[in-house]
């Protein structure tokens, strides 16, 4: 098999966890319409079925840092695929609310593991000049998984076959399990375990040039030695130490804003918004399929632009686009237009522009940047902790939004999210470093010395303890 195809398979199988993540997250929206016909669910139990995945995801993300450092990235992806298969089969054969909720939690554990270890794995295998595009491949496949879930729900809706809707998630899980067995381990993990010869072999295979592989290996070894000399167990106290606090604060703010810009309210409640303004159920479901398709297609230019334009320009333009569309949706909702063609066009247009703005920026960029920000010796554990909070923030938005929607109405909530997207813009402009085109080791040295990763980048501000505290 040609080396180019072998390398392509690394990215495909490594990122396939994204399809599982997207499918299992998206499929429940359609399946829930028919689960209630077979399993008696109160509103509370219905909420637990939906949010059970998020609870499991927090657990999986919390466990991933330590496990990926001890087991290895590749082996943990294999374990995640097995967890996906177990949870999917269990949920599709569930005959009561308790078993359905429990197996949704099991699926969530697999989602949480994938959300930590897959971007970590791809980041550590990718060459620095292509790292953004290759790592964002996972986010593309998340959107592919969501789109496939929406289409599956639509195709099986007439048969009310919710067990098949859920159960078909076994197919990509099995492909991932078989495929990842053929792929290499992360060279950075191998160096950390003293397996330098294996790391050299992997890098030579990946880069196709023994000289370039040797130079990269030497850089990894230097960073490993430096970190080992000053290494200590990762604790919250250490993350909040003067040396690491600026990086940790930036990582936490990144995941905070990615969830509080309002994407989950659009993904979870777009059909409700559309039916509220006069769409029929079938029309709302078809529109949801269109939203999923747009989400997937707009991730493609992000993969190309992220290594050409950089991370910060995408995040800044995406935040402005989301802010403008949230204002549009708020004004449309508060204007009292009632039903009609104008309201439908404005609402659909606002949702479409919002999804496009998110998909080309905050959707993929977070997963590219999180592993780039942290030093190698704590990368897995720190990313794991940030992703755990990512799922916590996700769950908070999912649980609180319906109550706020009932209390305030959609318009005020959209204004709130317009405000959070504006704050996200200011965060990126003032605190977030640019990491485009830099090796992970170079980024690490710059951040820990309190320097911006790209001093020449316009708007970059040194990430120091002073700047992060304001």
Secondary structure, DSSP 8 states (H G I E B T S, - for coil): --HHHHHHHHHHHHHTHHHHHHHHHHHHHHHHHHHHHHS---HHHHHHHHHHHHHHHHHHHHHHHHHHHHH-HHHHHHHHHHHHHHHHHHHHT--SHHHHHHHHHHHHHHHHHHHHHHHHHHHHHS-TTTHHHHHTHHHHHHHHHHHHHHHHHHHHTTTT-HHHHHHTHHHHHHHHHHHHTTS---HHHHHHTT-HHHHHHHHHHHHS-HHHHHHHHHHHHHHHHHHHHT-----HHHHTSHHHHHHHHHHHHHHHHHHHTSHHHHHHHHHHHHHHTT--HHHHHHHHHHHHHHHHHHHHHHHHHTTTT-HHHHHHHHHHHHHHHHHHHHHHHHTT--SSHHHHHHHHHHHHHHHHHHHTTHHHHHHHHHHHHS-HHHHHHHHHHHHHHHHHHHHHHHHHHHHHHHHH-HHHHHHHHHHHHHHHHHHHHHT----TT--HHHHHHHHHTT--SSTTSTT-----HHHHT-
